[in-house]
Amino acid sequence: MPRYLVQASYTPAAAAAFVNNPQDRVAGVRALAQKMGGTLESMDYCLGDYDLVAVATLPDDLTAAAMALAVNSAGHI
């Protein structure tokens, strides 16, 4: 199965909300990857141009695109 690297940045509103109400986002992304037939290998928070970096193994490009759309649809990144 192909591996995908995702780099993402939170919107300013999402960053402010997370400061006021910290939450574990890894569990939700891991569950979504499993539901789509893959695995979340890592999800790390970082400093610099991006706020997080994730590596996932997913069945194919179509599934990876669907997962990206699902994660982005909330409007936080």
CORJO-V723008 format. One record per pair of residues at least 12 apart in sequence whose C-alpha atoms are under 7 Angstrom apart, sorted by the first residue. I is the first residue (numbers start at 1). J is the second residue. D is the distance in whole Angstrom. If there is no record, write none. Layout:
i->I j->J d->D
i->I j->J d->D
//
This chain:
i->1 j->57 d->6
i->1 j->58 d->6
i->1 j->59 d->5
i->2 j->57 d->6
i->2 j->58 d->6
i->2 j->59 d->7
i->2 j->60 d->6
i->3 j->55 d->7
i->3 j->56 d->6
i->3 j->57 d->4
i->3 j->58 d->6
i->4 j->55 d->6
i->4 j->56 d->5
i->4 j->57 d->6
i->5 j->54 d->6
i->5 j->55 d->5
i->5 j->56 d->7
i->6 j->53 d->6
i->6 j->54 d->5
i->6 j->55 d->6
i->7 j->50 d->6
i->7 j->52 d->6
i->7 j->53 d->5
i->7 j->54 d->7
i->8 j->50 d->5
i->8 j->51 d->6
i->8 j->52 d->5
i->8 j->53 d->6
i->8 j->77 d->6
i->9 j->50 d->5
i->9 j->51 d->5
i->9 j->52 d->7
i->9 j->77 d->5
i->10 j->51 d->6
i->10 j->76 d->6
i->10 j->77 d->4
i->11 j->76 d->6
i->11 j->77 d->5
i->14 j->76 d->5
i->26 j->43 d->7
i->36 j->63 d->7
i->37 j->58 d->6
i->37 j->59 d->7
i->38 j->57 d->5
i->38 j->58 d->4
i->38 j->59 d->6
i->39 j->56 d->6
i->39 j->57 d->5
i->39 j->58 d->7
i->40 j->55 d->6
i->40 j->56 d->4
i->40 j->57 d->6
i->41 j->55 d->5
i->41 j->56 d->5
i->41 j->57 d->7
i->42 j->54 d->5
i->42 j->55 d->5
i->43 j->55 d->7
//
